[in-house]
Every structure is written in structure tokens, then in C-alpha cells.
Amino acid sequence: MKKKIVFVINPISGVGRQRKIEQLIVENLNQDLFDYSVRYTERIHHGTEIAREAVDKGFDCVVAVGGDGSVNDVAEGLKDSGVTMGIIPCGSGNGLARGLKIPLSPASAIKLLNQQNEHLIDSIVINDKYISVNAAGVGFDAYIARLMKAAKTRGFAAYTNLILREYASYKNNTYTFTVDGRTLERSAWFIAVANGSQFGYNLSVAPKAKLSDGLIDISIIDKIPLDHILITAPMAFMNLLDHSQHAEMFRAKDLVIEGNVHKWVNIDGEGINVGNTVHFVNHPQSVKIYGRKN
């Protein structure tokens, strides 16, 4: 019996690779296995609505076609539903897709769906309202995500230009953490709160993070002096940031961050205003997803 699958396409995501997706579906999806339909998002978080409708209508799989924000929207609609999520990465960072080793070529990613390799991954619930399936953060990272949200262009070049422009002026802040009930205080440039190791663009700020271990990986990063950047930046791209003197890392199931949050959190690449106290809770194996074989 064929499975019912719907492709949820964000027409304005990332760098434009989604524009030819319907033809690529025809050419690469095994239609002996799937009956498919296509939906286009029309407004912010419309992907969540479409995913929930698909659950109610008995679909077997909902595929997010877009960037990390599009993936987050679909995951939120599917969490704890038992319906499988697929990803066709068409954004700029593509953090979760990279973490799951999903091909960045849309045609190859569609072919991977035909293999129907299912995985269960965790999600992180934030303030009982939002979820992250890949990575969140506060501090400089959230500040850049907020600026990217208003930017006219996307992609690695735009992201890098914003970092270079704002780097000098953004200082460390003092935060209070409650980590599985234990309270501590740290000065930090930014704090990564990760489900997966990949922030996007092959940038890893939580090298030991695993998508299905039931834990949140917390990376507290100091502002890196200019004369250390040429050493530290390659470590982040080589999955070695835990060896840096500017990083301190924890693992927990429950995390509260207070003080100097300034309301904004980066949630899977999108800047979201959540308030001055942020509560992160791991929800184990709450999202079913197609990926590569283990």
C-alpha cells in the first residue's frame, strides 16, 4: 500500500533551490511507494498548520522543503504525532539536514526518501511554547539571528557580514543558569543550547551533541579575542570547539537561563522574542524523521 506524503515548500526560503522542486519530485520520487501532493506556505508558521492538517488527514510523511526555519515549523506540527518528517534542504545553513547527513542536493535528498530509513530524534521545548529540533541560543548568536530575520539577503555571505559588522560592539553578558536544578553564574558572549551538533554551514558549537541521547548540550562561549580567532574558528568547523579555552560545556535534561537574555533566542536559525527567562526541556525521541541508515 502506498504511503501518503505531502511536500511543504517555502517559496522564499534560503537561496532559491526550491524553485524547481516540483519537477525534481516527478523525476526522483518513487511513485510506486508514495502518493504525493504539494503545498506552498503562504505566511509565517503556515508550515506548522499544514503539518497538523496532514496528521489529521492520515498522511504518513510531511516533507519540509526549505531552510532550518521551515524544518522547525513542520517539526512543531508533527511532534509526538508518529507521522514521519522528511527534509529537502533548500536553505542556507541547513543545520539539521547536515547533522542527519541528508544530501544538500534536492534531487539526492528526494531519492533518500525512497529508502524510508526512519529515526527517532529528540526535541527541545522552550518556555512550553516553542520547540527546537536542532540548536538554539542566547547572546550574540540570538542577536545575529534577530538581525538576519530583518535582512534582505540570506546565505553564508550575509551571515558572515553581519557577524563581522557587529563583532566589536557586542560584549559578554552575565547569565544565571539552572542546570538540572543546580544554579551557577557565568559571563558569556553567547550560549548554545543544542540538540544536534550542527549550527549550520558546517559550524559545530556542540561537538558531543547527539540527536537522540535524551540530553541538551550547553556550550558557554566567551568572546574570542581577535588574535585567537584564526585558531578558534577552524576548531568550530572541525568539530573540536570543546578543546578551546574559550568554551565551557555541560549536558543536561533541563536548563533555565536568566539575566541579560534580552528576550531574543535563536531557535533553529530564527530570532524569536520569548521573554527574559528561557526554560529549555529535552523531550526524548519525540520526532520521527527520514534520514540515512545508521
C-alpha positions in Angstrom: 0.0 0.0 0.0 1.4 3.4 -1.0 2.2 6.0 1.7 0.7 9.4 1.6 3.3 12.1 1.5 3.0 15.9 1.3 5.8 18.3 0.4 5.6 21.6 2.2 7.5 24.2 0.2 8.6 27.6 1.5 8.7 29.6 -1.7 11.0 32.3 -0.3 13.5 30.2 1.8 17.2 30.3 1.6 19.0 30.6 -1.7 16.3 29.7 -4.2 16.9 26.0 -4.8 13.3 25.2 -4.0 12.0 26.8 -7.3 12.4 23.6 -9.4 11.3 21.2 -6.7 8.1 20.0 -8.3 9.9 18.8 -11.3 12.6 17.2 -9.2 9.8 15.3 -7.2 8.4 13.9 -10.5 11.9 12.8 -11.6 13.2 11.4 -8.3 10.4 10.2 -6.0 9.4 6.6 -6.3 5.7 6.9 -7.1 5.2 3.2 -6.6 5.9 3.8 -2.9 4.2 7.2 -2.4 1.1 9.1 -3.4 2.3 12.7 -3.1 0.9 16.2 -3.0 2.5 19.6 -2.8 1.6 22.6 -0.6 3.2 26.1 -0.6 3.4 28.1 2.6 1.7 31.5 2.4 2.6 33.1 5.8 4.8 32.7 8.8 4.4 29.3 10.6 1.9 28.1 7.9 4.1 25.0 7.7 3.0 24.1 11.2 -0.6 24.4 10.2 -0.1 22.3 7.1 1.7 19.6 9.1 -1.1 19.4 11.7 -3.7 19.1 8.9 -1.7 16.3 7.4 -1.7 14.4 10.7 -5.4 14.8 11.0 -5.9 13.6 7.4 -3.9 10.4 7.9 -0.7 11.3 6.0 2.3 9.1 6.6 5.0 11.7 5.9 5.4 15.5 5.7 8.5 16.8 4.0 9.8 20.3 4.8 11.3 21.9 1.7 13.3 24.9 2.8 15.8 26.0 5.5 16.1 25.4 9.2 13.1 27.6 10.0 10.9 25.6 7.6 12.1 22.4 9.2 11.3 23.8 12.6 7.7 24.7 11.5 7.0 21.2 10.2 8.6 19.5 13.2 6.4 21.5 15.5 3.3 20.3 13.7 4.5 16.7 13.8 6.0 16.4 17.3 4.7 13.3 19.2 2.3 12.5 16.3 4.0 9.4 14.9 4.0 10.9 11.4 7.4 11.0 9.8 9.1 14.1 8.7 11.3 14.4 5.7 13.7 17.2 4.7 14.7 18.6 1.4 17.3 21.2 2.4 16.9 24.4 0.4 18.0 27.0 2.9 21.4 28.5 3.7 22.5 26.9 6.9 20.6 23.5 6.8 21.8 22.6 10.2 19.6 19.5 10.9 19.9 18.2 7.4 23.7 18.3 7.7 23.5 16.7 11.1 21.5 13.8 9.7 23.8 13.5 6.7 20.9 14.3 4.3 22.3 15.4 0.9 22.2 19.1 0.2 21.3 18.3 -3.4 17.4 18.4 -3.5 17.3 15.6 -6.1 19.5 13.4 -3.9 17.5 14.3 -0.8 14.3 13.2 -2.6 15.9 9.9 -3.6 16.8 9.3 0.0 13.1 9.5 1.0 12.6 6.4 -1.2 14.7 4.4 1.2 12.3 5.2 4.1 15.0 5.0 6.8 13.2 6.1 10.0 14.9 7.6 13.0 13.5 9.0 16.3 15.2 12.2 17.4 14.7 14.4 20.5 13.3 17.9 20.5 13.9 20.8 23.0 10.8 22.6 24.2 11.3 26.2 25.1 9.1 28.1 27.6 6.3 25.4 27.0 5.6 27.2 23.6 8.4 26.7 21.1 10.5 23.8 20.0 14.0 23.4 18.6 14.9 20.2 16.8 18.5 21.2 16.1 20.0 24.2 18.0 19.0 27.3 19.9 21.0 30.0 21.7 21.0 33.3 23.5 23.5 36.2 23.4 25.4 37.2 20.3 24.0 34.2 18.3 20.4 35.3 19.1 21.3 38.9 18.3 22.6 37.9 14.8 19.6 35.7 14.2 17.4 38.7 15.1 19.2 40.9 12.5 19.1 38.1 9.9 15.3 38.0 10.3 15.1 41.5 9.0 17.9 41.2 6.4 17.0 41.4 2.7 19.5 38.7 1.7 20.2 35.3 3.2 23.1 32.8 2.9 26.6 32.4 4.3 27.9 35.6 3.0 25.1 37.7 4.5 25.5 35.8 7.8 29.3 36.4 7.9 29.0 40.1 7.0 26.6 40.6 9.9 29.0 38.9 12.3 31.9 41.0 11.2 29.9 44.2 11.4 28.6 43.6 14.9 31.5 41.6 16.4 33.4 44.5 18.0 30.4 46.2 19.7 28.8 43.1 21.3 30.2 42.4 24.7 29.9 39.5 27.2 26.9 39.4 29.5 26.4 37.7 32.9 23.8 34.9 32.9 22.4 32.8 35.7 21.9 29.1 34.8 19.9 26.4 36.5 21.2 23.1 35.1 19.1 20.1 36.2 18.4 22.0 39.5 22.0 23.2 40.1 22.4 27.0 39.9 25.6 28.7 38.6 26.6 32.0 37.1 28.7 32.7 34.0 29.9 35.5 31.8 29.3 34.6 28.2 29.4 36.0 24.7 26.7 33.5 23.7 25.3 30.3 24.9 24.4 27.5 22.5 21.6 25.1 23.6 21.9 22.2 21.2 20.1 19.0 20.3 22.4 18.3 17.3 26.0 19.3 16.9 25.5 21.4 13.7 24.5 25.1 13.8 24.6 25.2 10.0 27.2 25.9 7.4 29.2 23.0 8.9 29.7 25.1 12.1 29.7 22.9 15.2 29.4 24.6 18.6 28.4 21.4 20.5 30.8 18.7 19.3 29.5 15.9 21.5 25.7 16.5 20.9 23.6 13.6 19.6 20.1 14.0 18.3 18.6 11.1 20.2 20.5 10.8 23.5 17.9 12.5 25.7 20.2 15.3 26.7 20.7 19.0 25.9 24.3 20.1 25.1 25.1 23.5 26.5 28.1 25.5 25.2 29.1 28.6 27.0 31.3 30.7 24.7 33.4 33.7 25.8 34.1 36.5 23.4 37.1 35.4 21.4 40.0 37.9 21.2 40.9 39.0 17.7 44.3 37.3 17.9 42.7 34.0 18.8 40.1 33.9 16.0 42.4 32.3 13.5 42.9 29.4 15.9 39.4 29.1 17.3 37.2 29.5 14.2 38.8 26.4 12.4 38.2 24.4 15.6 34.4 25.1 15.3 34.4 23.9 11.6 36.5 20.8 12.6 34.1 19.8 15.4 36.8 20.5 18.0 35.4 23.5 19.8 35.3 21.6 23.1 39.1 21.9 23.1 39.1 25.7 23.1 40.0 27.7 26.2 37.0 30.0 25.3 34.4 27.2 25.6 32.8 25.5 28.6 30.3 22.7 28.0 27.6 20.9 30.0 24.9 18.3 29.4 21.5 18.3 31.0 17.9 17.4 30.6 16.5 20.7 31.9 18.0 24.2 31.7 16.9 27.7 32.7 18.8 30.8 31.6 18.1 34.2 33.3 19.6 37.6 33.3 20.6 39.6 30.2 18.7 37.3 27.9 17.2 40.5 26.4 14.1 38.5 25.2 15.6 37.1 22.0 16.5 33.5 21.4 17.9 31.9 18.2 15.6 28.9 17.6 16.8 26.8 14.7 18.1 29.8 12.9 15.2 32.2 13.6 15.3 35.0 16.1 12.3 34.7 18.4 11.2 37.1 21.2 10.5 34.7 24.1 11.0 36.9 27.2 13.7 37.5 29.8 13.7 34.0 31.3 14.2 30.9 29.0 13.4 27.4 30.0 14.7 24.5 27.9 13.5 20.9 28.4 14.6 17.9 26.4 11.7 15.7 25.0 13.3 12.4 24.1 12.5 10.7 20.8 9.6 13.0 20.0 10.1 13.5 16.3 10.2 10.7 13.7 12.3 11.6 10.7 13.7 10.1 7.4 17.5 10.1 7.2 20.4 7.8 6.2 20.9 4.3 7.6 22.7 4.3 10.9 
